[in-house]
């Protein structure tokens, strides 16, 4: 198996495999090969130039990937395993992250307006200063997540688990739907959702 991975990596480094083949390798390959494909996409600047907007990476195995500042607007990452990944300042506007595993992922300053994170596992994720305006986080698991200065204006949190989440300076507005289905108001005591 390692010989196959080494040969594939040499082909990737030689840039003989087109972008679509690299994306396919991310989706169907084992984690080690997926991470190597990501490295080649980074070298080709495909992660940053917008050529991966709307790409289908449903079910990708990207545990511990380093994908900071990528442009994945509108990408399909449903059921992807991004546990422990670093996605700081990545553009995931309107992305599909339904059922994605983002446990302990670093999503600092990530751009997620209008993204769908229904049922996503965000336990202990670092979402400091993340923009989740208008995002759908219905039934998402945000236990112990760091939501410092995160923007949840207009977001849907119905059924989300916020137990132990850090909500310091987190932004909500009257369009934010809380875990119990009510709308946020300036008088809302958020402690009942995190305790």
N, C-alpha and C positions, 0 to 999 in steps of 0.2 A: 504493500500500500504506500509506504513512504517513497519508494522509487517512482510510483505513478505521480505522487504529489510533487516530487522534485522535478520530474520531466515537465509536468504542467507548469510549474513555477518558471522553469527556464523558457518555456514558450511564451509565457506571459511577459517575462522580462524582455524578451526579444520583440515584444509588441506584435507578434504574428497572429494574435487572436483578437478579433474585432470586439468592440464594446458590447454588443448584444450577447456574444458568447461569454464574456466576463460576467455579465449580469446573470446569465443562466447558471454559471458556476457558483455564483453567490447563493442562488436559490436552491440548487439541487446538490451541491457539493458539501462535504463535511466542513466543520468550522474552520479547520486549518487552511483548507483550500479556498474557502470563502474569504478569509482574511487576506490571503495572498492576492486574490482577485481585486479586493478593495485597494490594496497597495498599488497595483498596476493602474487602476482607475485614477488613483491620486496622482501617480506619475504622469499620466496622460492628461491631467487636469479635468477629467470628465466629471469629477464630483463637484466642481466649482463653476463650470461654464454653462450650466443649465441644460446640458444634453441628457441628463437623467431625470428631468421633470416628467412626472407622470409614469415613470418606469414601474413595472410590476415585479416586486420582490417579495411577494406573499410567501410566508413560510421560511424566509431566509434565516440561515444560522449564522448570526453575526455577534455572538457573545464576545465581549471585550474588544469590539472593533473600535477604531479611532477614526471617526468620520466628522470631525469638527469643521464648521463653516461650509458644509456641503449644501448644494441646492437640490433638494429632493421634493420640491413643491408638487403637490398632487400625486406623489408616489403611493403605491399600494404596498404597505408593509404589514398588512394584516397577518396575524399569527406569527410574525417574525420574532426570533429570539435575539433580543438586543440587551440581554442581561449584562450589566457591568460595562456597557459601551460608553464611549465618550462622544457626545453629539453636540457639544457646546456651540452655540450661535448657528446651528444648522437651520435652514429654511425648510420647514415641513408644513407650510401653509396648505390647507385643504387636503392633507395626506390622510390615508386610511391606515390607522393603527389599531383597528379592532382586534381585540384579543392578543395584542402584542405583549411580549414579556420585556419589560423595561426595568426590572428589579435592579436596584442599586446603580442604575445608569446615571451618567452626568448629563443633564439636559439644561445646563446653565445658559440662560439667555436664548434658549431655543425659540424659534418662531413657529407657533402652532395655531394661529387663528383659523377658525372653521375646520380644524382637523377633527377626525372621528377617532376617539380613544375609548369607545365603548368596550367595557370588559377588559381593558388593558391592565396589566400587573405593573404598577408603579411603586411597589413597596420599597421604601427607603431610597427612592430616586431623588436626585438633586435637581430641583426645578427652580432654583433661585433666579429671579428676574425673568422667568420664562413668560412669553406672551401666549396665553391660552384664550384670548378674547373670542367669544363665539364658538369655542370648541365643545364637542360633545364628549363628556366624561361619564356618561351614564354607566353605572355599575362598575366603574374603574376602582381598583384597589390602590389607594394612596396612603396606606398605613405608614406612619413614620416618615413620610416624604418631606423634604425641605421645600416649602413653598414661599420662602422669604421673598417679598416684593413681586411675586408672580401676579400676572394680570388675568383674572377670571371674569372680567366684565362680559356679560351676556352669555357666559358658559352654562352648560347643562351639567349639573352634578347629581342628578336624581339617582339614588341608590348607590352613590359612591361611598367608599369607606375612607373616612378622614381620621380614623383613630390614631392618635399620637402625631399627627402631622404638625409641622411648624408653620403657623400662619402669620408670623410677624410681618407687618406692613403689606400683607397680601391684599390685592385690590379686587373688590366686588362692586357691582352696581345693581340697580333695581331690576335689571334684566337677567341677573344671575339666578338660576334655579338651584336651590340647595338640595342636599341628599334626601330630605323628607318631602320634596316637591313644592315647598314654599319658595317665595321670592325673597332675596336678601333685601334688608332695609338697614339704614344706619343704626337702628336699635337692635338688630339681630345679635344674639349672644352666640358667637361661633364656638364657644367652649363646649356646648352640648354635642357638637359633632366630633370634636377631637378627643374628648374624655371617654 
